[in-house]
Amino acid sequence: MINKVVVLLVVLLFIIAALASDPDPVIDFCIAKSPDNSFSCKNSSTATVEDFTYSGIKSPGNFKQTGFSSMAVNSNVFPDFGVGGVNVPHFHPRATEVAFALEGKIYSGFVDTKNKVFAKVLEKGEVMVFPRGLVHFQMNVGDGPATILGSFDIFGSDIKEELLEKAFGLSSKELSKLKKRFSPS
Protein backbone atom coordinates (compact mmCIF):
# COMPACT_ATOMS: atom_id res chain seq x y z
CA MET A 1 0.00 0.00 0.00
CA ILE A 2 2.80 2.47 0.89
CA ASN A 3 4.57 1.71 -2.42
CA LYS A 4 1.40 2.63 -4.35
CA VAL A 5 1.11 5.94 -2.46
CA VAL A 6 4.77 6.76 -3.15
CA VAL A 7 4.37 5.95 -6.85
CA LEU A 8 1.20 8.05 -7.03
CA LEU A 9 2.96 11.00 -5.34
CA VAL A 10 5.93 10.75 -7.73
CA VAL A 11 3.59 10.65 -10.74
CA LEU A 12 1.67 13.67 -9.42
CA LEU A 13 4.96 15.53 -8.84
CA PHE A 14 6.00 14.95 -12.47
CA ILE A 15 2.59 16.07 -13.75
CA ILE A 16 2.71 19.25 -11.66
CA ALA A 17 6.29 19.99 -12.82
CA ALA A 18 5.28 19.50 -16.46
CA LEU A 19 2.30 21.82 -16.13
CA ALA A 20 4.32 24.50 -14.31
CA SER A 21 6.88 24.94 -17.10
CA ASP A 22 6.58 27.18 -20.13
CA PRO A 23 5.54 25.26 -23.24
CA ASP A 24 7.94 25.21 -26.16
CA PRO A 25 6.76 27.34 -29.08
CA VAL A 26 5.28 25.31 -31.93
CA ILE A 27 7.39 27.33 -34.40
CA ASP A 28 10.42 29.57 -33.94
CA PHE A 29 8.90 32.54 -35.78
CA CYS A 30 6.28 33.54 -38.32
CA ILE A 31 7.27 35.96 -41.07
CA ALA A 32 4.25 37.26 -42.96
CA LYS A 33 4.23 36.17 -46.62
CA SER A 34 3.24 39.70 -47.64
CA PRO A 35 2.13 42.92 -45.94
CA ASP A 36 -1.42 42.17 -47.11
CA ASN A 37 -1.46 38.65 -45.65
CA SER A 38 -0.13 38.75 -42.09
CA PHE A 39 -1.94 35.51 -41.16
CA SER A 40 0.09 33.29 -43.51
CA CYS A 41 3.69 32.46 -42.65
CA LYS A 42 6.60 32.39 -45.07
CA ASN A 43 8.38 29.02 -45.25
CA SER A 44 11.03 29.21 -42.48
CA SER A 45 13.66 27.54 -44.68
CA THR A 46 13.58 30.60 -46.97
CA ALA A 47 14.02 33.08 -44.09
CA THR A 48 17.08 35.32 -44.15
CA VAL A 49 18.59 37.76 -41.67
CA GLU A 50 16.96 40.60 -43.66
CA ASP A 51 13.57 39.29 -42.47
CA PHE A 52 14.58 40.31 -38.91
CA THR A 53 16.35 43.61 -39.54
CA TYR A 54 15.27 47.06 -40.69
CA SER A 55 17.38 49.98 -41.94
CA GLY A 56 14.64 52.55 -42.53
CA ILE A 57 15.24 54.45 -39.30
CA LYS A 58 18.73 55.54 -40.42
CA SER A 59 17.32 58.67 -42.01
CA PRO A 60 14.97 61.02 -40.19
CA GLY A 61 11.38 61.00 -41.40
CA ASN A 62 9.01 63.85 -42.09
CA PHE A 63 7.47 64.62 -38.71
CA LYS A 64 5.80 67.88 -39.79
CA GLN A 65 2.51 66.17 -40.63
CA THR A 66 2.27 63.93 -37.55
CA GLY A 67 4.05 65.86 -34.81
CA PHE A 68 6.67 64.45 -32.51
CA SER A 69 7.03 63.63 -28.81
CA SER A 70 9.97 62.29 -26.86
CA MET A 71 10.95 61.01 -23.44
CA ALA A 72 14.22 62.01 -21.79
CA VAL A 73 16.74 59.17 -21.27
CA ASN A 74 20.20 58.91 -19.78
CA SER A 75 23.34 56.86 -20.38
CA ASN A 76 22.32 54.29 -17.76
CA VAL A 77 19.49 53.11 -19.99
CA PHE A 78 21.63 52.17 -23.02
CA PRO A 79 24.15 49.32 -23.09
CA ASP A 80 27.54 50.49 -24.38
CA PHE A 81 30.07 48.17 -26.00
CA GLY A 82 33.78 48.92 -26.01
CA VAL A 83 35.71 47.86 -29.11
CA GLY A 84 35.35 44.07 -29.26
CA GLY A 85 32.80 44.12 -26.40
CA VAL A 86 30.33 41.23 -26.33
CA ASN A 87 26.81 40.64 -25.10
CA VAL A 88 27.19 36.89 -24.61
CA PRO A 89 24.74 34.43 -26.19
CA HIS A 90 21.58 34.32 -24.07
CA PHE A 91 17.82 34.06 -24.46
CA HIS A 92 14.58 35.34 -22.98
CA PRO A 93 12.07 32.48 -22.61
CA ARG A 94 9.09 34.82 -22.35
CA ALA A 95 9.98 37.87 -24.43
CA THR A 96 10.80 38.92 -27.96
CA GLU A 97 13.55 41.55 -28.00
CA VAL A 98 14.16 44.40 -30.42
CA ALA A 99 17.68 45.89 -30.64
CA PHE A 100 18.18 49.35 -32.15
CA ALA A 101 21.75 50.42 -33.01
CA LEU A 102 22.29 53.96 -31.78
CA GLU A 103 26.01 54.16 -32.52
CA GLY A 104 28.82 52.03 -33.95
CA LYS A 105 28.86 48.66 -35.71
CA ILE A 106 27.42 45.66 -33.91
CA TYR A 107 27.52 42.08 -35.17
CA SER A 108 24.10 40.94 -34.04
CA GLY A 109 22.21 37.72 -34.51
CA PHE A 110 20.32 34.69 -33.24
CA VAL A 111 20.16 30.94 -33.78
CA ASP A 112 16.90 29.11 -34.50
CA THR A 113 16.06 25.59 -33.28
CA LYS A 114 17.46 24.09 -36.50
CA ASN A 115 20.83 25.73 -35.71
CA LYS A 116 20.49 28.25 -38.54
CA VAL A 117 22.27 31.50 -37.72
CA PHE A 118 20.61 34.80 -38.66
CA ALA A 119 23.30 37.47 -38.22
CA LYS A 120 24.61 40.68 -39.74
CA VAL A 121 26.47 43.82 -38.77
CA LEU A 122 24.02 46.50 -37.63
CA GLU A 123 25.01 50.09 -38.12
CA LYS A 124 23.57 53.27 -36.65
CA GLY A 125 19.82 53.41 -37.20
CA GLU A 126 19.30 49.72 -37.94
CA VAL A 127 17.00 47.42 -35.99
CA MET A 128 17.00 43.65 -35.38
CA VAL A 129 14.30 41.46 -33.83
CA PHE A 130 15.19 38.42 -31.69
CA PRO A 131 12.22 36.00 -31.54
CA ARG A 132 11.09 34.78 -28.11
CA GLY A 133 13.14 31.97 -26.63
CA LEU A 134 15.92 31.93 -29.25
CA VAL A 135 19.60 32.35 -28.33
CA HIS A 136 20.90 35.73 -29.48
CA PHE A 137 24.10 37.78 -29.18
CA GLN A 138 25.85 41.06 -30.04
CA MET A 139 29.49 42.09 -30.48
CA ASN A 140 31.04 45.47 -31.27
CA VAL A 141 32.99 44.97 -34.52
CA GLY A 142 33.67 48.67 -35.15
CA ASP A 143 36.70 50.86 -34.43
CA GLY A 144 34.97 52.83 -31.66
CA PRO A 145 32.32 52.46 -28.96
CA ALA A 146 28.90 51.11 -29.92
CA THR A 147 25.51 51.62 -28.26
CA ILE A 148 22.27 49.69 -28.64
CA LEU A 149 18.81 50.18 -27.23
CA GLY A 150 17.11 46.90 -26.37
CA SER A 151 13.39 46.69 -25.84
CA PHE A 152 11.20 43.81 -24.74
CA ASP A 153 7.84 43.33 -23.13
CA ILE A 154 8.72 42.86 -19.44
CA PHE A 155 7.15 46.12 -18.33
CA GLY A 156 3.69 44.57 -18.49
CA SER A 157 4.73 41.80 -16.10
CA ASP A 158 4.60 41.53 -12.31
CA ILE A 159 8.39 41.76 -11.83
CA LYS A 160 9.20 43.75 -8.69
CA GLU A 161 9.45 47.45 -9.47
CA GLU A 162 12.68 47.84 -7.48
CA LEU A 163 14.43 45.30 -9.74
CA LEU A 164 13.24 47.02 -12.93
CA GLU A 165 14.25 50.45 -11.61
CA LYS A 166 17.79 49.25 -10.84
CA ALA A 167 18.16 47.14 -14.00
CA PHE A 168 17.13 49.91 -16.38
CA GLY A 169 18.13 53.05 -14.44
CA LEU A 170 14.51 54.24 -14.31
CA SER A 171 12.81 56.37 -11.71
CA SER A 172 9.62 55.02 -10.14
CA LYS A 173 7.66 57.65 -12.11
CA GLU A 174 9.19 56.54 -15.45
CA LEU A 175 8.55 52.89 -14.57
CA SER A 176 4.92 53.63 -13.69
CA LYS A 177 4.42 55.21 -17.12
CA LEU A 178 5.87 52.13 -18.83
CA LYS A 179 3.85 49.68 -16.72
CA LYS A 180 0.65 51.62 -17.46
CA ARG A 181 1.41 51.58 -21.19
CA PHE A 182 2.13 47.81 -21.31
CA SER A 183 -0.38 46.50 -18.78
CA PRO A 184 -3.32 44.53 -20.19
CA SER A 185 -6.38 46.76 -20.52
C-alpha positions in Angstrom: 0.0 0.0 0.0 2.8 2.5 0.9 4.6 1.7 -2.4 1.4 2.6 -4.4 1.1 5.9 -2.5 4.8 6.8 -3.2 4.4 5.9 -6.9 1.2 8.1 -7.0 3.0 11.0 -5.3 5.9 10.7 -7.7 3.6 10.6 -10.7 1.7 13.7 -9.4 5.0 15.5 -8.8 6.0 15.0 -12.5 2.6 16.1 -13.7 2.7 19.3 -11.7 6.3 20.0 -12.8 5.3 19.5 -16.5 2.3 21.8 -16.1 4.3 24.5 -14.3 6.9 24.9 -17.1 6.6 27.2 -20.1 5.5 25.3 -23.2 7.9 25.2 -26.2 6.8 27.3 -29.1 5.3 25.3 -31.9 7.4 27.3 -34.4 10.4 29.6 -33.9 8.9 32.5 -35.8 6.3 33.5 -38.3 7.3 36.0 -41.1 4.2 37.3 -43.0 4.2 36.2 -46.6 3.2 39.7 -47.6 2.1 42.9 -45.9 -1.4 42.2 -47.1 -1.5 38.6 -45.6 -0.1 38.7 -42.1 -1.9 35.5 -41.2 0.1 33.3 -43.5 3.7 32.5 -42.7 6.6 32.4 -45.1 8.4 29.0 -45.2 11.0 29.2 -42.5 13.7 27.5 -44.7 13.6 30.6 -47.0 14.0 33.1 -44.1 17.1 35.3 -44.2 18.6 37.8 -41.7 17.0 40.6 -43.7 13.6 39.3 -42.5 14.6 40.3 -38.9 16.3 43.6 -39.5 15.3 47.1 -40.7 17.4 50.0 -41.9 14.6 52.5 -42.5 15.2 54.5 -39.3 18.7 55.5 -40.4 17.3 58.7 -42.0 15.0 61.0 -40.2 11.4 61.0 -41.4 9.0 63.8 -42.1 7.5 64.6 -38.7 5.8 67.9 -39.8 2.5 66.2 -40.6 2.3 63.9 -37.5 4.0 65.9 -34.8 6.7 64.4 -32.5 7.0 63.6 -28.8 10.0 62.3 -26.9 10.9 61.0 -23.4 14.2 62.0 -21.8 16.7 59.2 -21.3 20.2 58.9 -19.8 23.3 56.9 -20.4 22.3 54.3 -17.8 19.5 53.1 -20.0 21.6 52.2 -23.0 24.2 49.3 -23.1 27.5 50.5 -24.4 30.1 48.2 -26.0 33.8 48.9 -26.0 35.7 47.9 -29.1 35.3 44.1 -29.3 32.8 44.1 -26.4 30.3 41.2 -26.3 26.8 40.6 -25.1 27.2 36.9 -24.6 24.7 34.4 -26.2 21.6 34.3 -24.1 17.8 34.1 -24.5 14.6 35.3 -23.0 12.1 32.5 -22.6 9.1 34.8 -22.4 10.0 37.9 -24.4 10.8 38.9 -28.0 13.5 41.6 -28.0 14.2 44.4 -30.4 17.7 45.9 -30.6 18.2 49.3 -32.1 21.7 50.4 -33.0 22.3 54.0 -31.8 26.0 54.2 -32.5 28.8 52.0 -33.9 28.9 48.7 -35.7 27.4 45.7 -33.9 27.5 42.1 -35.2 24.1 40.9 -34.0 22.2 37.7 -34.5 20.3 34.7 -33.2 20.2 30.9 -33.8 16.9 29.1 -34.5 16.1 25.6 -33.3 17.5 24.1 -36.5 20.8 25.7 -35.7 20.5 28.2 -38.5 22.3 31.5 -37.7 20.6 34.8 -38.7 23.3 37.5 -38.2 24.6 40.7 -39.7 26.5 43.8 -38.8 24.0 46.5 -37.6 25.0 50.1 -38.1 23.6 53.3 -36.6 19.8 53.4 -37.2 19.3 49.7 -37.9 17.0 47.4 -36.0 17.0 43.6 -35.4 14.3 41.5 -33.8 15.2 38.4 -31.7 12.2 36.0 -31.5 11.1 34.8 -28.1 13.1 32.0 -26.6 15.9 31.9 -29.2 19.6 32.3 -28.3 20.9 35.7 -29.5 24.1 37.8 -29.2 25.8 41.1 -30.0 29.5 42.1 -30.5 31.0 45.5 -31.3 33.0 45.0 -34.5 33.7 48.7 -35.1 36.7 50.9 -34.4 35.0 52.8 -31.7 32.3 52.5 -29.0 28.9 51.1 -29.9 25.5 51.6 -28.3 22.3 49.7 -28.6 18.8 50.2 -27.2 17.1 46.9 -26.4 13.4 46.7 -25.8 11.2 43.8 -24.7 7.8 43.3 -23.1 8.7 42.9 -19.4 7.2 46.1 -18.3 3.7 44.6 -18.5 4.7 41.8 -16.1 4.6 41.5 -12.3 8.4 41.8 -11.8 9.2 43.8 -8.7 9.5 47.5 -9.5 12.7 47.8 -7.5 14.4 45.3 -9.7 13.2 47.0 -12.9 14.2 50.4 -11.6 17.8 49.2 -10.8 18.2 47.1 -14.0 17.1 49.9 -16.4 18.1 53.0 -14.4 14.5 54.2 -14.3 12.8 56.4 -11.7 9.6 55.0 -10.1 7.7 57.7 -12.1 9.2 56.5 -15.4 8.6 52.9 -14.6 4.9 53.6 -13.7 4.4 55.2 -17.1 5.9 52.1 -18.8 3.9 49.7 -16.7 0.7 51.6 -17.5 1.4 51.6 -21.2 2.1 47.8 -21.3 -0.4 46.5 -18.8 -3.3 44.5 -20.2 -6.4 46.8 -20.5 
